[in-house]
Amino acid sequence: MSKYLVLIFQDEAAKQSDGEAMSAPYQEFQQRRGASLLNGAALQPPSTATSIRRDGAGGFSVTDGPFAESKETLGGYYLIEAGDLDEALEIAKEVPAGIGVEVRPVRMVS
């Protein structure tokens, strides 16, 4: 079995206005796919993010907010286990995300 990270993207305005309404669909997803879910969490709003970038001179630049300003924000994640990418995509299609999800294989270090 392989591990995949499912990044959940949402419209931040919609998330703040009906955050509680999304709870039931996510609970249903977690009950339905619980055997494949290794971990997951919702994230605080982008306004709480802090970005760190290398400044090219050996130091760092620290700024408030996410890397990119966009209507699409990273709202949470699931770490899942699946037999292959096709199975991971089928699981990810069931995530009740407002905008969509991104699925990435987790690089395993041996």
SULRAJO-V502300 format. One record per backbone hydrogen bond with DSSP energy under -1.0 kcal/mol. NH is the residue of the N-H (numbers start at 1). CO is the residue of the C=O. Records with the same first field share a line. If there is no record, write none. Layout:
NH->CO, CO
//
This chain:
2->82
4->80
5->104
6->78
7->102
8->76
9->100
10->73
12->71
15->11
16->12
17->13
18->14
22->18
23->20
26->22
27->23
28->24
29->25
30->26
31->27
32->28
33->29
36->33
38->79
39->79
41->77
43->75
48->45
49->46
51->63
53->61
55->59
61->53
63->51
65->49
73->10
75->8
76->8
77->41
78->6
79->39
80->4
81->36
82->2
88->84
89->85
90->86
91->87
92->88
93->89
94->91
95->92
97->95
99->9
100->9
102->7
104->5
106->3
//
